Amino acid sequence: MSARIGVSASAGRLAHVGDWMQRNAAAIRAVQWLVVAVYAFLIVVPACLPLPDDTAHLWSNLTLAAQFVFWGIWWPFVLLSMVLLGRVWCGVLCPEGALAEFASRHGRGRAIPRWMRWGGWPFVAFGLTTIYGQMVSVYQYPLAVLLVLGGSTFAAIVIGLLYGREKRVWCRYLCPVNGVFSLLARLAPFHYKVDEDAWRRSYKQGEQGHRVIPINCAPLVPLRNMKGAASCHMCGRCSGHREAIALSWRSPSHEVVELGRQAGNAWDTALVLYGLLGVAIGAFHWTVSPWFVQLKQFLAMWLIDHDVTWPLATNAPWFVLTHYPDRNDVFSWLDGTLVVGYILATAVVYGTALLALIALAARALGSWDRQRLHHLTQALIPVAGAGVFLGLSATTVSLLRAEHLALDWVPVVRIAVLAVANSWSAWLGWRIACSYRPRWLALFGAMVPFVAALAVADSAWWLMFWGFSH
């Protein structure tokens, strides 16, 4: 009893919120199934309807409304929720998680294969899904939404039917946004804190003298050794377990600064630098980039001059490349190749430039240490997350602008978001650099390339929102 009182006293009212979630697990599951129903309606029904014409509005056309919900509200604010609340979306609302766990409850229960445990899946899945989504114009067309989001959900169900027992194997290893959510959740101001001393005492004393009831952690987090919020789905099932786990406040810098030295790895670094600050930037850029248009025109003319016309053909099906002739929106093979090439080239340029600058910062703090590089890279998470939020919210702005709403305030908000994110990243970088206790000259030498890295990341959004339009 005393161990639980100690945990509750430190967590205060927040611990009672976690306990409430644990007691009301059935209500949370009901909410999840409600979200599943809404999600299924929004991805299936619009795909069965005609595409909206020029007279359609958000409030009068289901297809436009679904587009606005998914890309204008749903995904941008799911990302924001990771920073503010941790992975509550995953544990309480995510339809894929609910369906994967349900399928696993009634599936074959096979052991998780070794190939699925490969640490590179979060980066690879994010990159492939992002690029493929651009090839089929997932932000614009409901059939593409059904294919990409519905396909992901179908895969989650299949994996659930095959592997684990009442687990979220898909969410843990293969979900395309699992890695992104894991990174952003490290900034959350609270987590489920584990009191390891109380856990050890429970082996002898139990929970207030009662038998300890095992907890089913669906995302496969080793509860006894859980240190942060990166993998925790914040579902509340483990709150109070062994009188050692409680929802608690923490510094938003704690997980990155204090735990990042051990937790950082090459795949997280790749996801930050070449994923969020590379592939994602390319995916947002190409639609507004005059460089893309100029390159496309140059190559098209070159092909015509050399009597090579097959790359200009527009015979690819809609599930390979965008193909909607009635909307005058059809990708040629050249278009598709350039989209993929532009995204990959952007990822290589931005990712490599950022990697070089962070490596310089890490080297300035002492002899070369790869783990220090991974640690410093995590300080870029706020800027990386803010960039993806701004990129997705550009769809929100476009849809609202089509309704002739006054949006003069948008540039100010974008600048404010970038200013907050840059300040946060700079603070994390400073804290991480100081944690290695360098001399002042070394500290200054580390922060100069780190600040330069922030400037490189910011240049992408300056180009997208201001540079390309002038």
MARBA-113401 format. One record per residue (C-alpha): residue number from 1; residue in one letter; x, y, z. Coordinates in Angstrom, 2 decimals. Example, Ala and Ser with C-alpha at 12.3 -4.5 7.8 and 13.67 -1.06 7.14 Angstrom:
<pts>
PT     n   res      east     north        up
PT     1     A     12.30     -4.50      7.80
PT     2     S     13.67     -1.06      7.14
</pts>
This chain:
<pts>
PT     n   res      east     north        up
PT     1     M      0.00      0.00      0.00
PT     2     S      2.76      2.44      0.89
PT     3     A      4.39      2.02     -2.51
PT     4     R      1.17      2.97     -4.27
PT     5     I      0.65      5.97     -2.01
PT     6     G      4.16      7.17     -2.84
PT     7     V      3.52      6.93     -6.54
PT     8     S      0.11      8.61     -6.30
PT     9     A      1.41     11.46     -4.17
PT    10     S      4.04     12.32     -6.74
PT    11     A      1.67     12.07     -9.67
PT    12     G     -1.27     13.79     -7.96
PT    13     R     -4.48     14.07     -9.87
PT    14     L     -2.88     12.81    -13.06
PT    15     A     -2.43      9.36    -11.51
PT    16     H     -6.18      9.24    -10.85
PT    17     V     -6.79      9.92    -14.55
PT    18     G     -4.73      6.85    -15.38
PT    19     D     -6.63      4.83    -12.78
PT    20     W     -9.92      6.02    -14.27
PT    21     M     -8.79      4.82    -17.70
PT    22     Q     -7.89      1.46    -16.21
PT    23     R    -11.30      1.08    -14.56
PT    24     N    -13.19      2.20    -17.66
PT    25     A    -11.40      0.08    -20.24
PT    26     A    -14.73     -1.13    -21.63
PT    27     A    -15.85      2.44    -22.34
PT    28     I    -12.55      3.13    -24.10
PT    29     R    -13.05      0.06    -26.29
PT    30     A    -16.54      1.28    -27.16
PT    31     V    -15.09      4.63    -28.23
PT    32     Q    -12.55      2.81    -30.37
PT    33     W    -15.27      0.89    -32.18
PT    34     L    -17.17      4.12    -32.77
PT    35     V    -14.03      5.58    -34.38
PT    36     V    -13.70      2.40    -36.47
PT    37     A    -17.24      2.91    -37.78
PT    38     V    -16.62      6.58    -38.64
PT    39     Y    -13.27      5.72    -40.24
PT    40     A    -14.78      2.94    -42.37
PT    41     F    -17.60      5.24    -43.49
PT    42     L    -15.20      8.01    -44.50
PT    43     I    -12.86      5.82    -46.53
PT    44     V    -15.44      3.53    -48.17
PT    45     V    -18.49      5.66    -48.98
PT    46     P    -16.71      8.57    -50.78
PT    47     A    -14.90      6.02    -52.97
PT    48     C    -18.30      4.83    -54.20
PT    49     L    -19.55      8.33    -55.07
PT    50     P    -18.86     10.47    -58.16
PT    51     L    -16.03     12.94    -57.83
PT    52     P    -17.20     16.41    -56.76
PT    53     D    -17.66     19.04    -59.46
PT    54     D    -16.65     22.69    -59.34
PT    55     T    -19.83     23.69    -57.53
PT    56     A    -19.31     21.33    -54.58
PT    57     H    -18.57     22.65    -51.08
PT    58     L    -17.19     21.14    -47.90
PT    59     W    -20.57     21.34    -46.22
PT    60     S    -22.56     19.90    -49.13
PT    61     N    -20.34     17.17    -50.58
PT    62     L    -19.35     14.06    -48.63
PT    63     T    -16.18     13.48    -50.68
PT    64     L    -14.83     16.95    -49.96
PT    65     A    -15.92     16.69    -46.34
PT    66     A    -14.08     13.36    -45.95
PT    67     Q    -10.98     14.84    -47.62
PT    68     F    -11.07     17.75    -45.19
PT    69     V    -11.57     15.46    -42.18
PT    70     F     -8.70     13.12    -43.08
PT    71     W     -6.06     15.50    -44.40
PT    72     G     -7.24     18.82    -43.00
PT    73     I     -8.03     17.84    -39.43
PT    74     W     -7.42     14.17    -38.64
PT    75     W     -3.75     13.66    -39.50
PT    76     P     -2.34     17.10    -38.61
PT    77     F     -3.92     17.03    -35.19
PT    78     V     -3.09     13.38    -34.55
PT    79     L      0.55     14.46    -34.93
PT    80     L     -0.02     17.39    -32.57
PT    81     S     -1.68     15.09    -30.05
PT    82     M      1.49     12.97    -29.88
PT    83     V      3.43     15.96    -28.58
PT    84     L      0.72     17.11    -26.18
PT    85     L     -0.69     13.80    -24.93
PT    86     G      1.72     11.06    -25.91
PT    87     R      0.33      8.14    -27.89
PT    88     V     -3.20      8.45    -26.53
PT    89     W     -4.43      8.33    -30.11
PT    90     C     -2.86      4.89    -30.53
PT    91     G     -4.24      3.45    -27.31
PT    92     V     -7.68      5.06    -27.18
PT    93     L     -8.79      6.06    -30.69
PT    94     C     -6.80      4.44    -33.49
PT    95     P     -9.06      2.23    -35.66
PT    96     E     -6.16      0.18    -37.03
PT    97     G     -4.97     -0.64    -33.52
PT    98     A     -8.44     -1.71    -32.41
PT    99     L     -8.95     -3.92    -35.47
PT   100     A     -5.45     -5.43    -35.23
PT   101     E     -5.96     -6.35    -31.58
PT   102     F     -9.44     -7.73    -32.24
PT   103     A     -8.13     -9.88    -35.10
PT   104     S     -5.27    -11.09    -32.91
PT   105     R     -7.74    -12.16    -30.23
PT   106     H     -9.40    -14.51    -32.72
PT   107     G     -6.41    -15.32    -34.91
PT   108     R     -3.88    -18.11    -35.17
PT   109     G     -1.51    -16.74    -32.52
PT   110     R      1.74    -17.52    -34.29
PT   111     A      5.08    -16.36    -32.93
PT   112     I      6.33    -13.06    -34.34
PT   113     P      8.88    -13.87    -37.09
PT   114     R     12.39    -12.50    -36.99
PT   115     W     12.01    -10.54    -40.24
PT   116     M      9.19     -8.53    -38.71
PT   117     R     11.36     -7.43    -35.79
PT   118     W     13.82     -5.67    -38.09
PT   119     G     14.44     -2.17    -36.74
PT   120     G     14.30     -0.50    -40.14
PT   121     W     10.60     -1.07    -40.82
PT   122     P      9.38      2.24    -39.32
PT   123     F     11.67      4.20    -41.67
PT   124     V     11.05      2.03    -44.74
PT   125     A      7.27      1.85    -44.22
PT   126     F      7.03      5.62    -43.73
PT   127     G      9.09      6.32    -46.84
PT   128     L      7.28      3.86    -49.11
PT   129     T      3.81      4.90    -47.95
PT   130     T      4.61      8.60    -48.36
PT   131     I      6.02      8.16    -51.86
PT   132     Y      3.26      5.85    -53.03
PT   133     G      0.64      8.23    -51.67
PT   134     Q      2.06     10.97    -53.89
PT   135     M      2.08      8.69    -56.93
PT   136     V     -1.67      8.07    -56.61
PT   137     S     -2.55     11.56    -55.25
PT   138     V     -3.87     10.30    -51.93
PT   139     Y     -4.67     13.81    -50.69
PT   140     Q     -7.02     14.48    -53.59
PT   141     Y     -8.93     11.31    -54.51
PT   142     P    -11.11      8.96    -52.42
PT   143     L    -10.10      5.84    -54.37
PT   144     A     -6.48      6.55    -53.44
PT   145     V     -7.51      7.05    -49.81
PT   146     L     -9.31      3.71    -49.84
PT   147     L     -6.27      2.06    -51.39
PT   148     V     -3.61      3.56    -49.08
PT   149     L     -5.44      3.85    -45.76
PT   150     G     -7.76      0.92    -46.39
PT   151     G     -4.83     -1.20    -47.57
PT   152     S     -2.91     -0.38    -44.42
PT   153     T     -5.91     -1.33    -42.29
PT   154     F     -6.38     -4.58    -44.20
PT   155     A     -2.71     -5.43    -43.66
PT   156     A     -3.08     -4.69    -39.94
PT   157     I     -6.00     -7.13    -39.72
PT   158     V     -4.12     -9.84    -41.62
PT   159     I     -1.06     -9.49    -39.40
PT   160     G     -3.36     -9.61    -36.36
PT   161     L     -4.99    -12.81    -37.59
PT   162     L     -1.62    -14.47    -38.09
PT   163     Y      0.60    -13.31    -35.22
PT   164     G      0.35    -12.75    -31.49
PT   165     R     -2.55    -13.27    -29.12
PT   166     E     -4.53    -10.14    -28.21
PT   167     K     -1.55     -8.07    -29.31
PT   168     R     -0.95     -5.19    -31.71
PT   169     V      1.88     -6.71    -33.67
PT   170     W      1.21     -4.47    -36.68
PT   171     C      1.35     -1.36    -34.53
PT   172     R      4.56     -2.41    -32.85
PT   173     Y      6.56     -3.35    -35.93
PT   174     L      4.97     -2.46    -39.28
PT   175     C      2.65      0.53    -38.95
PT   176     P      3.91      3.25    -41.38
PT   177     V      3.57      5.98    -38.75
PT   178     N      4.71      4.02    -35.71
PT   179     G      8.22      5.45    -35.93
PT   180     V      6.95      9.02    -36.34
PT   181     F      4.59      8.65    -33.39
PT   182     S      7.39      7.13    -31.32
PT   183     L      9.61     10.14    -31.97
PT   184     L      6.96     12.77    -31.26
PT   185     A      5.73     11.05    -28.09
PT   186     R      9.18     11.55    -26.57
PT   187     L      8.25     15.22    -26.21
PT   188     A      5.01     14.59    -24.31
PT   189     P      4.77     16.21    -20.84
PT   190     F      3.65     13.03    -19.09
PT   191     H      4.00      9.26    -19.24
PT   192     Y      3.25      6.11    -17.28
PT   193     K      6.08      6.03    -14.77
PT   194     V      7.32      2.71    -13.42
PT   195     D      8.55      2.53     -9.81
PT   196     E     11.00     -0.37    -10.06
PT   197     D     11.43     -0.63     -6.30
PT   198     A      7.69     -1.02     -5.83
PT   199     W      7.65     -3.55     -8.64
PT   200     R     10.28     -5.66     -6.88
PT   201     R      8.44     -5.42     -3.56
PT   202     S      5.27     -6.68     -5.21
PT   203     Y      6.89    -10.05     -5.83
PT   204     K      6.83    -10.64     -2.09
PT   205     Q      3.87     -8.57     -0.95
PT   206     G      1.55     -8.56     -3.97
PT   207     E     -0.82     -5.65     -4.54
PT   208     Q     -2.10     -4.73     -1.08
PT   209     G     -1.86     -8.41     -0.18
PT   210     H     -3.88     -9.57     -3.21
PT   211     R     -2.80    -11.72     -6.11
PT   212     V     -1.17     -9.77     -8.94
PT   213     I     -3.32     -9.97    -12.08
PT   214     P     -1.24    -10.06    -15.28
PT   215     I     -1.62     -7.13    -17.67
PT   216     N     -2.06     -7.59    -21.40
PT   217     C      0.13     -4.89    -22.92
PT   218     A     -1.15     -4.97    -26.49
PT   219     P      1.77     -3.00    -28.04
PT   220     L      4.25     -5.42    -26.45
PT   221     V      6.01     -2.95    -24.16
PT   222     P      8.10     -4.60    -21.40
PT   223     L      6.34     -2.81    -18.55
PT   224     R      8.87     -3.47    -15.81
PT   225     N     11.62     -1.78    -17.81
PT   226     M      9.51      0.94    -19.46
PT   227     K     11.40      4.24    -19.21
PT   228     G      9.65      6.66    -21.54
PT   229     A      6.60      7.23    -23.69
PT   230     A      8.00      6.30    -27.11
PT   231     S      6.41      2.85    -27.30
PT   232     C      3.61      3.20    -24.74
PT   233     H      0.11      3.57    -26.23
PT   234     M     -1.20      5.36    -23.13
PT   235     C     -4.24      3.08    -22.96
PT   236     G     -4.28      3.05    -19.15
PT   237     R     -4.55     -0.73    -18.76
PT   238     C     -1.40     -0.94    -16.65
PT   239     S     -2.20      1.99    -14.33
PT   240     G     -1.72      0.82    -10.75
PT   241     H     -0.26     -2.53    -11.80
PT   242     R      1.76     -3.99     -8.92
PT   243     E      1.20     -0.63     -7.22
PT   244     A      4.17      0.50     -9.31
PT   245     I      2.82      2.22    -12.44
PT   246     A      1.14      5.63    -12.47
PT   247     L      0.44      8.36    -14.98
PT   248     S      2.89     11.13    -14.05
PT   249     W      4.07     14.54    -15.17
PT   250     R      7.58     14.95    -16.52
PT   251     S      9.68     17.58    -18.25
PT   252     P      9.04     17.60    -22.03
PT   253     S     12.82     17.44    -22.44
PT   254     H     13.31     14.45    -20.14
PT   255     E     13.10     11.58    -22.59
PT   256     V     15.20     13.23    -25.29
PT   257     V     17.88     14.66    -23.00
PT   258     E     18.08     12.09    -20.21
PT   259     L     17.14      8.86    -22.00
PT   260     G     18.17      9.71    -25.55
PT   261     R     21.81      8.79    -25.06
PT   262     Q     20.88      5.13    -24.68
PT   263     A     17.63      5.10    -26.67
PT   264     G     18.91      6.72    -29.87
PT   265     N     19.78      4.48    -32.79
PT   266     A     20.64      4.67    -36.47
PT   267     W     17.09      4.02    -37.67
PT   268     D     15.66      6.82    -35.51
PT   269     T     18.32      9.11    -36.92
PT   270     A     17.46      8.06    -40.47
PT   271     L     13.75      8.64    -39.82
PT   272     V     14.36     12.16    -38.50
PT   273     L     16.91     13.28    -41.10
PT   274     Y     15.97     11.36    -44.24
PT   275     G     12.31     10.70    -43.40
PT   276     L     10.61     13.63    -41.70
PT   277     L     13.19     16.17    -42.89
PT   278     G     13.74     14.53    -46.28
PT   279     V     11.07     12.35    -47.85
PT   280     A      8.23     14.31    -46.24
PT   281     I      9.64     17.63    -47.45
PT   282     G      9.96     16.29    -50.99
PT   283     A      6.38     15.01    -50.89
PT   284     F      5.09     18.43    -49.89
PT   285     H      7.43     20.36    -52.20
PT   286     W      6.98     18.87    -55.62
PT   287     T      3.42     20.10    -56.14
PT   288     V      4.46     23.75    -55.70
PT   289     S      8.04     23.63    -56.96
PT   290     P      8.87     25.54    -60.17
PT   291     W     12.03     23.42    -60.36
PT   292     F      9.88     20.32    -60.80
PT   293     V      7.92     21.95    -63.62
PT   294     Q     11.06     23.19    -65.36
PT   295     L     12.72     19.78    -65.14
PT   296     K      9.60     18.06    -66.45
PT   297     Q      9.37     20.43    -69.44
PT   298     F     13.05     20.03    -70.22
PT   299     L     12.91     16.23    -70.14
PT   300     A      9.66     16.09    -72.12
PT   301     M     11.15     18.24    -74.89
PT   302     W     14.33     16.14    -74.88
PT   303     L     12.31     12.92    -75.23
PT   304     I     10.25     14.35    -78.07
PT   305     D     13.35     15.59    -79.89
PT   306     H     14.81     12.09    -79.67
PT   307     D     11.56     10.32    -80.68
PT   308     V     11.22      8.59    -77.33
PT   309     T      7.52      8.96    -76.59
PT   310     W      6.59      6.01    -74.39
PT   311     P      7.51      7.84    -71.12
PT   312     L      4.86     10.43    -72.09
PT   313     A      2.12      7.82    -72.29
PT   314     T     -0.71      8.11    -69.76
PT   315     N     -1.85      4.48    -69.72
PT   316     A     -0.93      3.62    -66.14
PT   317     P     -3.92      2.51    -64.03
PT   318     W     -5.08      4.76    -61.18
PT   319     F     -3.61      2.45    -58.52
PT   320     V     -0.13      2.84    -60.04
PT   321     L     -0.17      6.49    -61.05
PT   322     T     -2.84      9.18    -60.80
PT   323     H     -5.34      8.62    -63.63
PT   324     Y     -8.51     10.71    -63.66
PT   325     P     -9.05     11.88    -67.26
PT   326     D    -12.44     13.44    -66.52
PT   327     R    -10.65     15.80    -64.10
PT   328     N     -7.76     16.49    -66.49
PT   329     D     -5.45     14.93    -63.90
PT   330     V     -3.42     12.13    -65.44
PT   331     F      0.19     11.18    -64.71
PT   332     S      2.46      9.99    -67.49
PT   333     W      5.25      7.57    -66.78
PT   334     L      7.57     10.57    -66.87
PT   335     D      5.45     12.35    -64.26
PT   336     G      5.54      9.35    -61.94
PT   337     T      9.29      8.89    -62.36
PT   338     L      9.93     12.56    -61.66
PT   339     V      7.70     12.58    -58.57
PT   340     V      9.60      9.65    -57.09
PT   341     G     12.95     11.07    -58.20
PT   342     Y     12.20     14.55    -56.84
PT   343     I     11.17     13.16    -53.44
PT   344     L     14.23     10.91    -53.20
PT   345     A     16.59     13.66    -54.35
PT   346     T     15.13     16.05    -51.79
PT   347     A     15.59     13.40    -49.09
PT   348     V     19.22     12.84    -50.08
PT   349     V     20.07     16.55    -50.25
PT   350     Y     18.37     17.63    -47.04
PT   351     G     19.12     14.46    -45.11
PT   352     T     22.81     14.44    -45.99
PT   353     A     23.26     18.16    -45.32
PT   354     L     21.63     17.77    -41.92
PT   355     L     23.60     14.62    -41.14
PT   356     A     26.87     16.43    -41.91
PT   357     L     25.97     19.37    -39.66
PT   358     I     24.84     17.19    -36.76
PT   359     A     27.99     15.08    -37.15
PT   360     L     30.08     18.26    -36.89
PT   361     A     28.19     19.23    -33.75
PT   362     A     28.72     15.79    -32.24
PT   363     R     32.42     15.81    -33.10
PT   364     A     32.88     19.24    -31.51
PT   365     L     31.81     17.76    -28.17
PT   366     G     34.69     15.29    -28.08
PT   367     S     36.16     12.29    -29.86
PT   368     W     33.88     10.72    -32.44
PT   369     D     30.96      8.89    -30.85
PT   370     R     28.16      7.56    -33.04
PT   371     Q     25.78      7.40    -30.10
PT   372     R     26.30     11.13    -29.47
PT   373     L     25.29     11.75    -33.09
PT   374     H     22.04      9.82    -32.56
PT   375     H     21.46     11.69    -29.30
PT   376     L     21.88     15.13    -30.88
PT   377     T     19.67     14.21    -33.81
PT   378     Q     16.75     13.73    -31.43
PT   379     A     16.91     17.43    -30.64
PT   380     L     15.59     18.03    -34.16
PT   381     I     12.32     16.21    -33.42
PT   382     P     10.34     19.42    -32.67
PT   383     V     11.39     21.01    -35.98
PT   384     A     10.79     17.78    -37.88
PT   385     G      7.35     17.29    -36.36
PT   386     A      6.37     20.93    -36.89
PT   387     G      7.35     20.67    -40.54
PT   388     V      5.12     17.66    -41.18
PT   389     F      2.29     19.40    -39.31
PT   390     L      2.68     22.51    -41.50
PT   391     G      2.91     20.41    -44.65
PT   392     L     -0.28     18.50    -43.87
PT   393     S     -2.07     21.66    -42.77
PT   394     A     -1.33     23.13    -46.20
PT   395     T     -4.14     20.86    -47.40
PT   396     T     -6.37     22.35    -44.71
PT   397     V     -5.54     25.84    -45.96
PT   398     S     -6.11     24.89    -49.61
PT   399     L     -9.53     23.43    -48.90
PT   400     L    -10.58     26.43    -46.81
PT   401     R     -9.22     28.85    -49.40
PT   402     A    -11.35     27.12    -52.04
PT   403     E    -14.35     28.13    -49.92
PT   404     H    -13.20     31.77    -50.18
PT   405     L    -12.51     32.12    -46.46
PT   406     A    -10.25     34.91    -45.23
PT   407     L     -6.92     33.30    -44.31
PT   408     D     -4.64     36.32    -43.92
PT   409     W     -3.61     35.02    -40.51
PT   410     V     -2.09     31.78    -41.86
PT   411     P      1.47     33.11    -42.56
PT   412     V      1.68     34.51    -39.02
PT   413     V      0.64     31.16    -37.54
PT   414     R      3.16     29.32    -39.69
PT   415     I      5.97     31.61    -38.57
PT   416     A      4.89     31.19    -34.94
PT   417     V      4.87     27.39    -35.24
PT   418     L      8.35     27.41    -36.75
PT   419     A      9.62     29.85    -34.11
PT   420     V      8.34     27.66    -31.26
PT   421     A      9.72     24.49    -32.85
PT   422     N     13.12     26.06    -33.52
PT   423     S     13.36     27.39    -29.97
PT   424     W     12.41     23.98    -28.59
PT   425     S     14.95     22.17    -30.76
PT   426     A     17.67     24.69    -29.89
PT   427     W     16.92     24.22    -26.19
PT   428     L     17.08     20.43    -26.52
PT   429     G     20.32     20.69    -28.48
PT   430     W     21.81     22.92    -25.80
PT   431     R     20.72     20.59    -23.00
PT   432     I     22.09     17.55    -24.79
PT   433     A     25.39     19.27    -25.54
PT   434     C     25.71     20.41    -21.92
PT   435     S     25.03     16.87    -20.70
PT   436     Y     28.42     15.85    -22.12
PT   437     R     30.08     18.54    -19.95
PT   438     P     32.25     20.09    -22.65
PT   439     R     34.34     23.19    -22.30
PT   440     W     32.72     26.45    -23.37
PT   441     L     34.66     26.57    -26.63
PT   442     A     33.54     23.03    -27.51
PT   443     L     29.96     23.87    -26.55
PT   444     F     30.01     26.89    -28.84
PT   445     G     31.59     24.77    -31.59
PT   446     A     28.75     22.26    -31.29
PT   447     M     25.91     24.78    -31.26
PT   448     V     27.06     26.64    -34.40
PT   449     P     26.53     23.67    -36.76
PT   450     F     23.42     22.64    -34.82
PT   451     V     21.83     26.07    -35.37
PT   452     A     22.92     25.84    -39.01
PT   453     A     21.02     22.53    -39.20
PT   454     L     17.90     24.31    -37.94
PT   455     A     18.35     26.91    -40.66
PT   456     V     18.64     24.19    -43.31
PT   457     A     15.39     22.58    -42.09
PT   458     D     13.65     25.98    -42.04
PT   459     S     14.74     26.68    -45.61
PT   460     A     12.41     23.93    -46.83
PT   461     W      9.36     25.67    -45.41
PT   462     W     10.50     29.10    -46.51
PT   463     L     10.70     27.72    -50.04
PT   464     M      7.31     26.04    -49.87
PT   465     F      5.31     28.87    -48.34
PT   466     W      7.19     31.95    -49.56
PT   467     G     10.11     31.27    -51.89
PT   468     F      8.36     29.24    -54.60
PT   469     S      5.46     31.69    -54.79
PT   470     H      7.63     34.63    -55.81
</pts>
